[in-house]
Amino acid sequence: MVKAISFSCIYLFMGSFLVYLLYSLGGKPMLANLSPSQWIMLLLVTFSVSLFITAGYFYLAYRFTWRKSVQVRLGLTFLLLWASTVSAAYFIVLQSGAWGLSTDLSVSENRTLFMLKGAIVGLVLSLFIVWGDFSLFVYNRYSSETLVELQAARKQKELQFQILRSQLTPHFLFNSLNTASNLTGTRPQQAEGFLRKLALNYNHLLQYAGSPLNSLEKELEIMDNFFHLMQIRFGQKIMLEKRINPTCLSNKLPALSLQLLVENALKHNVATAENQMKIVITADTEQVVVVNNKTVTPARVASHGIGLKNLQAHYSHFSNSQLRVSQSKTHYQVILPYIQGSERKNDV
């Protein structure tokens, strides 16, 4: 379809150029004096030259793409068109005598002037066509890149919304308020601290869920605040151990990823005094590893199924790396590679 449209445009261009050359020799009478056989020959020549230009154009488009060889493609496309217009002018010069046209082309100086005029007009038309072709490419590229940017921005907002929705669960809020209520009657001072931590946790959710990436330092701060709430609720039934390389604190992770993994570990295991739940977070120069031991699986787990899937979607959107999940009979492990600025996919 594209080739057919391109050929039609080039055919129209060459036909118009040949008619212009004939018109410049003698106006409308010159065109009126052409016999049917001469018109047929003119159409066949136009068809042949247009076919040649179309084939040459698509060869150049295949051999020299706009993105990699702009100058070469511009130059060769221009030469292809200009050489074709000059050849068309030379064809008219040759055929003027054979067709018996009453022109002054029998004089050498007139032929030179005619060829010069054809070359100049062909030059202008060729430049115009090449400029139009390149402008169309620039417009299409701008349109496609703008669409990609909009799609990336929309995807990012969707991922951020999913993070916020996964964390703002009624189940978590109900359990937290129930814990605060129990503390109010037995340990008022601890209840006040718990409520402050709860408010800080939701402040983190609202503040940092809107950011696609956080530093490891910020992720640890958010996770520590969340784990403090859980430890008040579960007591010594749960433990958290951190092995953090201080030089990695500025590295980037998906927002709220550590809290999500810690929450999942607590959600899918029953912690008891006899069967303690332990979570170990290790951060080195390449990745963060979150490991928890398996205890007893709860009978009913309230899960929306968007925890790890949401995190995996973040990695697919922002990075060429992927998180890795592995497990054995006794332990569950998630590896989070850092997201480097140079590999982010949404640099818009």
N, C-alpha and C positions, 0 to 999 in steps of 0.2 A: 504493500500500500504506500509506504513512504517512498519507495523507488519510483512508483508510478506517478506520484504527485511531483517528485523532483524532476522526472523526465518531462512531464507536461509543462512545468514552469520553464525549464531550459528550452523546450521546443518553442514555446511562446516567445521567449527572449530572442532566440536565433531567428525565428521567422520574422519578428518585428524588425530586427536589425537588418536583415536582407531586404525587406520591403523598404525600409528607410533609405538604404543605399541606392536602390533603383529609383526611388522617388526623388532623391537628391540629384539624379542625372537629368530628369526631364519632367518632374512633377507628375500629375495624374495622367497626362497623355502617355507617359512612358509605361505606366502600369497597365493602361487600357490596351496598349499595342501588343502586350505579351500574348502569345498564342496559348491554347490549352496545354499543349505538349510542353511548352516552356514553364508554365505554372506547375505542371506535374514534376518536371525536373527540379524546379525550385523547392517544392515540397519534399522530394526525395533527398535532396542535398541537406535541407534543414533537418530531416529525420535522422540522416546518417551522422551529421555533426552533433546533434543533440544526444544521440545514443553514445557517441564517443565521449562527450563531455560528462554525461551521467556516469558511465563506467569509470572514467578517470576520477571523478569526484568521489565516488564510493570507495575506490581503491585508496585514494588519499585519506579518506575518513577512517578506513580500516588500518592503514599503515601509520598514519600520524594523527593521533587523537588530540583534541583540543587541550586536554589537561596536561599532556606531556610535551607536545610539540606545536605550540601555538604559532610561533613565528614561521616555522617551516611549512606548516599547513596553509597559513595565510598566503605566503609567497608562492607556493606551488599551485594553489587554487586560483590565485590571480593570474599566474602565467598560463594556466590551462584555458581560462576564459579569454584572456587577451589574445593569445595565439589563435584561438578559434575565430574571434572577430576579425583579426587581420587576415586569416585565411579566407573568411567569407568575402572580405573586400577584394582580395586577389582573385577569387572565383568570379566575381562580377566583372572585373577587368578582362579576364580571359574570355568570358562568355559574351561580352558586349559585341565583339566582332562576329562571333559565330551566330548570334541571334539577330544580327543585322540591326542593332539598336543605333539610332541616329544620335550619337553622342560625340563628344570631343576627346574621347579616351584614346583615339588613334595618335594623338599628340603626346609625346613623352612627358612634357611638363604637366599636362593635365592628368595623366595617369599618376604621376608622383603626388600631385595635390590631392587627388581622389584617395589614394592609399593613405596619405597623411591624415586626411579628414576621417577616414574609416578607423585608422589607428587611434586617433584622439578620442573619437566617440566611443570606440570599443574600450579604451582605457578607462574612461569615466564610468561607463556601464559596468565594467568588470570590478572596479573599485567599489561601486555602489552595491553590487551583488555580494561581494566578499564581506563588506561591512555589515550587510543585512544578515548574512549567514552567521557571522561571528556574534552579532547582537542577539540573534535568536538563541544561540548556544548560551550566552551570558544570562539571558532572561530565564531560560529553562533551568540553568544551574542555580540561579538565585531562587527561583520558585521551589525547586526540589530541596535545596538546603534550608530554605525557610520552613518548608513543610516538615523536614526532619527535625529542625530545632523545636517547632511547635509540638510535634509528637513526643520528643524527648522531654520537653518541659511538662507536658501533660502526664507522661508516664511517671516523672519524678513526683509530681503532686499526688498522683494516685498511690504511689508507694509510701509517701509520707502520711497520707490519710490512713492507709492500712496499718502503718505502725501505730498511729494514735488510736485507732479503733481497737487494735489488738491489746493495747495496754489499758485503755479506759473500760475495763470490763466490770459489770455490776457485781460479779462474783468476788473479784478482788476487793472492791469497795465495801461490799457487805461484810466480808471476813475482817477487813481492817477496822470498820466501825464497831463490829461485834467485839473485837479485841480491845478497842479503846473503851468500850462500855464496861467490860469486865475489869479493866485496869482502874477505871474511875472509882469503883467501889472498893477495890483492894489496895491499889498503889496509886494514889492521885498524882504524885509527882512524876512517876513514870508514864502515866497516862498523858500528862501535858507534853512530855518529850516525844511520846509516840505520835500525838496529833501534829506536833510541829514537823516531825519527820514525814508524816503522811502528806501534809500540805506542801512540804518541799519536794516530795516525790512527784506530786501532780504538777507542781510548778516546772519541774524538769521536763515532764512529759509535754506540757504545753509550749515550753520554750524551745526545747531541742528536737522535738519530733518534726518541727518545720524545717530543720536543717538536715540535708541528706547524709552528711558525714560529720562525725565528731572526732576529736583527738582521743587517743587512748587514755590520756589523763582525765578528760571529761567523762568518758565512758566508765572509768573506774569510780569516779566520784558519784555518778548517778547510781551505779550498781551498789556501791557501799551504802548509800542512803536506803536503797530498796532492801538490801540484806539486813540492815539494822531493824527495819520493820518486821521482817520475817523472823529474826532472831528473838525479838520480844514476843512474838506469837508462838514460836516453837521452842524457845529456850535452847538448852544444850543438845537438843536432838539434831541440830544442824550445825555444821562447821564450814568455814570458808578459809582457804589458804591461798595466798597470792605470792607468785614468784615473778616479779616484774623487773625487767632490765630498764633502769632509769633513762637510758639514752633513747628509748622507744616511745616515750610519753607523748611526743608530738605526732606520731604516726596516726593515720586515719583509719577509722572503722565505720561501718554503717551505723547510723544513729540508733541508740538504745539496744544495740545487739547484745551486749554483755548482760544487761538486765533481762532481756528476753530469754537467753540461755539459762540463766540462773532460775528464773521463774519456771521455765519448762522442767528443769531438773526437780524442783520442789513439787511441781504439779503432778509429775508422773511417778513419784516415789513416795512411800509412806515412811516418815522418819519416826523412830521410837528411841527410847533411852537405851534399849538393848541393841537396836540396829540403827546406829547413827548415820545421818546423811552428811557426806563430805564432798565439797566442791573445791577443786583446785584450778586456779587460773594461772597459766604460765605465758609470759610475753617475752619473746626474744626479738632479734632484729628483723625477722621475716614474717612472723605470724603470732597469733594469740591462740592458745590451746585451752579449751574449757573441758575438764573431765569431772564426772561425778560417778560415785559408786551406785550400783543398783540395789535397792532394798526390795520392799514389797510393792507391787503395782496396786494402786487404789482400785476399788471395785468400780467406781464411776468417776471418770475424768471429764470435766467440763472443758472441751477444746473446740475452738472454731476452725482448726486446721489451717491457720494462716501464719503460724509462727515461723517455722523453718522455711516454708515456701516463700513467705514474704522476704526473709533474709536472703534466700537464694535469688529471688527476683532483683534485689538490690545489687548483688554481685554481678548478675547478668547485665544490669543496666549501667553500672558505674565502672566495671573492671573487667579485664580479660582473665582474671583469676576466679576461682570458684571455691566456696567453702566445702569442706570435706567432713563427712560424718562416718564414724566407725563405732562399732560396739562389740562387746563380748558378753559372756554370761554375767560378768560382775561389774563391768564399767561401760559408760557411754561417753563418747568423745566427739567434740566438734572443733575443727580447725578453721580459724578465720584469718586468711591472708590480709595483710595491709593493702589498702587501696592507694596506689601512688598517683600523684597528680598528673604524671606524664601518660598514664594509661587509662585515665578516665574516659569513658565513652561519650559523655554528655558535655564536652567542652563546646559550648554554644556561644 
